Amino acid sequence: MEQVQTFLAMGGYGIFVWPAFALTAVILIGLLVTTLHRLHALQNDLSRLHDPRPAAAPAHMPEARP
């Protein structure tokens, strides 16, 4: 058990190392979540663009007549 405490203390620098480690982990997890969210949003946009069915015309735009 003392070996674990010695490791966590890191020669007196543990008070600086572990918060820096935790902050880095939080930032990296945030970047991962943001990236995955943006990926899914872009995939949805792309699938909508490739949809062969035409989208309904917005209500405020009249249909074009030949």
C-alpha positions in Angstrom: 0.0 0.0 0.0 2.9 2.3 0.7 4.2 1.8 -2.8 0.9 3.1 -4.2 1.1 6.2 -2.0 4.7 6.8 -3.0 3.7 6.5 -6.7 0.7 8.8 -6.3 2.9 11.4 -4.4 5.4 11.4 -7.3 8.2 12.6 -5.1 6.2 15.6 -3.9 5.1 16.6 -7.4 1.8 14.6 -7.4 -0.1 17.7 -6.4 0.8 19.2 -9.7 0.9 16.1 -11.9 -2.5 14.6 -11.1 -4.6 17.8 -11.7 -2.8 18.4 -15.0 -3.4 14.8 -15.9 -7.1 15.1 -15.1 -7.5 18.4 -17.0 -5.9 16.9 -20.0 -8.2 13.8 -19.8 -11.3 16.1 -19.6 -10.2 18.2 -22.6 -9.4 15.1 -24.7 -12.8 13.5 -23.8 -14.5 16.8 -24.7 -12.8 16.9 -28.0 -13.8 13.3 -28.7 -17.5 14.0 -27.8 -17.5 17.1 -29.9 -15.9 15.4 -32.9 -18.3 12.5 -32.8 -21.3 14.8 -32.5 -20.1 16.8 -35.5 -19.4 13.6 -37.5 -22.9 12.3 -37.0 -24.4 15.7 -37.9 -22.3 15.8 -41.1 -23.3 12.2 -41.9 -26.9 13.1 -41.6 -26.4 16.1 -43.8 -24.7 14.0 -46.4 -27.4 11.3 -46.4 -30.0 14.0 -46.8 -28.1 15.4 -49.9 -27.9 11.9 -51.4 -31.6 11.2 -50.8 -33.2 10.6 -54.3 -36.6 12.0 -53.2 -36.9 15.7 -53.8 -37.4 17.8 -50.7 -40.7 19.5 -50.3 -40.6 23.1 -51.4 -40.7 25.6 -48.6 -44.1 27.2 -48.0 -42.9 30.7 -48.6 -41.6 30.0 -52.1 -44.1 29.6 -55.0 -43.5 26.8 -57.5 -41.7 27.7 -60.7 -44.0 27.6 -63.8 -42.6 26.7 -67.2 
